[in-house]
Amino acid sequence: MIQTSTAKSSDTDILDEDDLGRYTVPALERGLQVLMQFNAHTPQLSAPEIAKSLGIPRSTVFRLIQTLLGLGFLERGSDENSYRLSIGVLKLGYDYLSSLSLTEQSQPILNALRDHCGFTSNLVIRDQTDVIFVARAASLGNIFSMGSVSIGTRLPAHATVLGRIALGDCSLTDLQKLYVEKNLASFTQHTLTNVEDLYIKVQEDLKRGYAVSESLFEVGISVIAAPVRDAQHKICGVLSITIPASKIEMTNQANLIGLVCHAATDLSRQLSFQA
């Protein structure tokens, strides 16, 4: 007879929220908070600036910085009193992306899509209110490629068709919780600046199964995007191609839409979603 084990799991296997604080390492938490202070708006910071932002003593920040310098996560900035993220952080990011089956399985599909249509193909995932480029196949030769976009680039979800597709599983309530601000940031005259209008567009894109934009986020650039779904039928990514706005009317748009949707379906099937 098969006996069911009644042994208790280790206390650290599953923690209640009340217990999490007991197992938090303050020094590690502060070190990560230091790294999180650096972004596109503040690429370089001094120790006093970090101390002020985090509300911790300068002596503590100094020790944290020296540790992060030694580990290769920070480096000296343009002057001796400032610091910036180093390649160690980038390596962690690439290691994370390479560990995702989504990015690994997408690359051959992105390459094939690029070869078929001649335009740069991309895969993005959503992180809260942003979409992040996690894989791409750049167009070859002199054919147009988005030079400002690379792996790790973030774009605002509400202002791009990539984001609208990525938000496809969200209800109006979900979007209202996600976007607590009343007015959404505007980037062009076409940007949706309130949640209700965003929800309407998201639903239209969801029903259609793809989205096409012409200079929606950046003038001169058009995008065709389609959702990638996982085994639970949830949107886990968005596959797209980028096209010069001047060329989208010269191409067979219906054919390009078909190629993008077919590629997205292929990737979804590889992720065990059966349509």
VMD Tcl script that draws the C-alpha trace (Angstrom):
set ca {
  {0.00 0.00 0.00}
  {1.23 3.46 -0.88}
  {1.68 5.62 2.18}
  {1.23 9.35 2.03}
  {4.05 11.25 3.61}
  {2.98 13.52 6.44}
  {6.37 15.13 6.91}
  {6.17 18.90 7.25}
  {7.89 21.09 4.70}
  {10.77 23.26 5.77}
  {9.67 26.46 7.50}
  {11.32 28.45 4.72}
  {9.48 26.72 1.84}
  {6.37 28.88 2.15}
  {6.33 32.05 4.20}
  {3.39 34.05 5.43}
  {3.59 37.78 4.74}
  {4.02 38.40 8.45}
  {7.11 36.17 8.46}
  {8.84 37.67 5.42}
  {10.41 40.47 7.43}
  {12.20 37.98 9.68}
  {14.06 36.51 6.73}
  {14.92 39.78 4.96}
  {18.62 40.67 4.84}
  {18.74 44.47 5.35}
  {22.20 44.93 3.81}
  {21.23 43.04 0.65}
  {17.97 44.97 0.43}
  {19.81 48.28 0.70}
  {22.37 47.22 -1.88}
  {19.63 46.42 -4.37}
  {17.90 49.70 -3.55}
  {21.12 51.53 -4.43}
  {21.18 49.85 -7.86}
  {17.52 50.73 -8.40}
  {18.27 54.45 -8.02}
  {19.99 54.45 -11.42}
  {17.82 54.80 -14.51}
  {17.58 56.65 -17.83}
  {16.78 59.91 -16.02}
  {19.55 59.55 -13.41}
  {22.32 57.51 -15.08}
  {24.96 58.91 -12.72}
  {24.65 59.64 -9.02}
  {26.94 60.65 -6.19}
  {26.99 58.99 -2.78}
  {25.27 61.99 -1.09}
  {22.51 61.91 -3.71}
  {21.92 58.22 -3.11}
  {21.95 58.70 0.66}
  {19.39 61.51 0.41}
  {17.14 59.52 -1.94}
  {17.14 56.42 0.28}
  {17.21 58.25 3.61}
  {20.18 56.32 4.96}
  {23.56 57.51 6.34}
  {26.33 58.41 3.90}
  {28.69 56.01 5.65}
  {26.31 53.15 4.91}
  {25.99 54.21 1.28}
  {29.78 54.43 0.99}
  {30.18 50.82 2.15}
  {27.43 49.62 -0.17}
  {29.00 51.43 -3.13}
  {32.41 49.94 -2.41}
  {30.86 46.47 -2.32}
  {28.98 47.02 -5.59}
  {32.14 48.41 -7.21}
  {34.04 45.31 -6.15}
  {31.35 43.00 -7.56}
  {31.29 44.85 -10.88}
  {27.73 46.20 -10.60}
  {28.84 49.85 -10.35}
  {31.69 51.82 -11.88}
  {33.04 55.36 -11.60}
  {31.11 58.00 -13.51}
  {32.39 60.88 -15.61}
  {33.85 62.51 -12.50}
  {35.45 60.93 -9.44}
  {32.47 61.68 -7.19}
  {29.78 59.97 -9.28}
  {28.88 56.38 -10.08}
  {26.91 54.54 -12.74}
  {25.73 51.01 -13.46}
  {28.38 48.69 -14.81}
  {28.34 45.72 -17.14}
  {27.68 43.34 -14.25}
  {24.07 44.53 -14.15}
  {23.77 44.04 -17.92}
  {25.11 40.50 -17.60}
  {22.46 39.69 -15.00}
  {19.82 41.04 -17.36}
  {21.06 38.95 -20.27}
  {21.36 35.87 -18.06}
  {17.74 36.37 -17.03}
  {16.56 36.81 -20.62}
  {18.50 33.77 -21.79}
  {16.84 31.71 -19.05}
  {13.39 32.43 -20.45}
  {12.05 29.75 -22.75}
  {9.99 32.48 -24.39}
  {13.05 34.36 -25.67}
  {14.94 31.18 -26.52}
  {12.08 29.76 -28.58}
  {11.26 33.09 -30.21}
  {14.60 33.78 -31.87}
  {14.30 31.31 -34.80}
  {10.75 32.55 -35.42}
  {11.86 36.19 -35.32}
  {14.70 35.40 -37.73}
  {12.34 33.66 -40.15}
  {9.81 36.50 -39.97}
  {12.56 39.05 -40.66}
  {13.79 37.00 -43.61}
  {10.30 36.70 -45.07}
  {9.26 40.34 -44.81}
  {12.60 42.16 -44.78}
  {11.74 44.25 -41.72}
  {13.03 44.13 -38.15}
  {11.04 41.75 -35.95}
  {10.71 42.10 -32.18}
  {9.39 40.34 -29.11}
  {8.30 42.34 -26.07}
  {6.90 41.43 -22.67}
  {4.91 43.66 -20.32}
  {6.23 44.87 -16.99}
  {3.40 46.75 -15.28}
  {2.87 49.89 -17.43}
  {5.85 49.33 -19.73}
  {6.74 46.90 -22.48}
  {10.33 45.62 -22.65}
  {12.12 44.41 -25.77}
  {13.52 40.96 -24.91}
  {14.40 39.56 -28.36}
  {14.73 40.89 -31.90}
  {16.00 40.13 -35.38}
  {17.30 43.30 -37.03}
  {16.71 43.89 -40.73}
  {19.64 43.14 -42.98}
  {21.61 45.42 -45.28}
  {20.30 48.93 -45.76}
  {16.70 48.05 -44.97}
  {15.12 50.16 -42.22}
  {15.77 49.17 -38.59}
  {14.77 51.03 -35.42}
  {18.16 52.25 -34.27}
  {16.85 53.61 -30.96}
  {15.54 50.22 -29.85}
  {17.67 47.43 -28.39}
  {17.24 44.52 -26.00}
  {16.09 45.95 -22.68}
  {14.50 49.09 -24.14}
  {11.29 50.09 -22.35}
  {8.32 51.84 -23.94}
  {5.09 53.03 -22.28}
  {2.38 50.43 -22.82}
  {-0.52 52.86 -23.16}
  {1.19 54.80 -25.95}
  {2.12 51.88 -28.24}
  {0.26 49.13 -30.07}
  {2.77 46.74 -28.50}
  {1.47 47.77 -25.11}
  {-2.19 47.69 -26.12}
  {-1.78 44.09 -27.30}
  {0.15 43.20 -24.13}
  {-2.70 44.62 -22.01}
  {-5.26 42.44 -23.80}
  {-6.09 40.28 -20.77}
  {-6.83 43.31 -18.57}
  {-10.36 44.31 -17.61}
  {-11.29 47.97 -17.18}
  {-10.89 47.50 -13.43}
  {-7.42 46.01 -13.96}
  {-6.39 49.02 -16.04}
  {-7.80 51.47 -13.48}
  {-5.70 49.79 -10.78}
  {-2.64 49.78 -13.05}
  {-2.99 53.43 -14.06}
  {-3.91 55.33 -10.93}
  {-3.14 58.71 -12.48}
  {-6.07 60.51 -14.10}
  {-4.21 61.67 -17.21}
  {-1.78 59.39 -19.04}
  {1.40 60.86 -20.51}
  {1.05 62.05 -24.10}
  {3.79 61.42 -26.68}
  {2.06 62.30 -29.96}
  {-1.33 63.67 -30.97}
  {-2.50 60.05 -31.25}
  {-1.64 59.02 -27.67}
  {-4.54 57.77 -25.56}
  {-4.52 59.86 -22.41}
  {-7.24 58.25 -20.27}
  {-7.90 54.71 -19.13}
  {-11.40 54.44 -20.56}
  {-10.24 55.20 -24.11}
  {-7.29 52.87 -23.63}
  {-9.61 50.04 -22.60}
  {-11.78 50.53 -25.69}
  {-8.74 50.31 -27.97}
  {-7.35 47.29 -26.10}
  {-10.66 45.47 -26.58}
  {-10.77 46.37 -30.28}
  {-7.24 45.02 -30.76}
  {-8.08 41.90 -28.76}
  {-11.14 41.16 -30.89}
  {-9.22 41.77 -34.13}
  {-6.29 39.62 -33.02}
  {-3.63 42.11 -34.09}
  {-2.94 45.85 -34.21}
  {-1.42 48.21 -36.75}
  {-0.06 51.67 -35.97}
  {1.24 54.41 -38.19}
  {3.40 56.93 -36.33}
  {1.47 56.25 -33.10}
  {4.44 56.54 -30.75}
  {7.23 57.78 -33.00}
  {6.72 59.75 -36.19}
  {7.83 57.86 -39.29}
  {7.56 54.39 -37.77}
  {4.72 51.90 -38.24}
  {4.22 48.68 -36.30}
  {2.22 45.50 -36.84}
  {1.80 43.48 -33.63}
  {0.09 40.26 -32.50}
  {-0.19 38.50 -29.13}
  {1.77 35.45 -27.99}
  {-0.10 33.20 -25.57}
  {1.14 30.60 -23.10}
  {-0.27 27.23 -22.06}
  {-2.87 28.97 -19.88}
  {-4.05 31.04 -22.89}
  {-2.63 34.16 -21.21}
  {-0.83 36.84 -23.20}
  {2.84 36.41 -22.29}
  {4.41 38.50 -25.04}
  {3.86 40.50 -28.20}
  {5.50 39.76 -31.53}
  {5.85 42.61 -34.03}
  {7.60 44.07 -37.05}
  {8.63 47.71 -37.49}
  {8.21 49.41 -40.85}
  {9.02 52.89 -42.20}
  {5.71 54.75 -42.39}
  {6.52 55.66 -45.99}
  {6.72 52.00 -46.95}
  {3.67 50.57 -45.23}
  {1.37 51.87 -47.96}
  {3.71 50.54 -50.66}
  {3.69 47.03 -49.19}
  {0.95 44.43 -49.11}
  {-0.23 45.25 -45.58}
  {-2.60 42.28 -45.46}
  {0.29 39.94 -46.27}
  {2.47 41.47 -43.55}
  {-0.35 41.13 -41.00}
  {-0.70 37.48 -41.96}
  {3.02 36.86 -41.52}
  {3.08 38.49 -38.08}
  {-0.04 36.65 -36.87}
  {1.27 33.34 -38.21}
  {4.61 33.85 -36.42}
  {2.83 34.75 -33.16}
  {0.67 31.63 -33.46}
  {3.74 29.48 -34.11}
  {5.43 30.77 -30.97}
  {2.23 30.30 -28.95}
  {2.03 26.68 -30.08}
  {5.62 26.10 -29.07}
  {4.69 27.40 -25.63}
  {2.02 24.67 -25.49}
  {-0.99 26.83 -26.24}
  {-3.35 25.02 -28.62}
  {-5.72 27.37 -30.42}
}
mol new
graphics top color blue
foreach p $ca { graphics top sphere $p radius 0.5 }
foreach p [lrange $ca 0 end-1] q [lrange $ca 1 end] { graphics top cylinder $p $q radius 0.2 }
display resetview
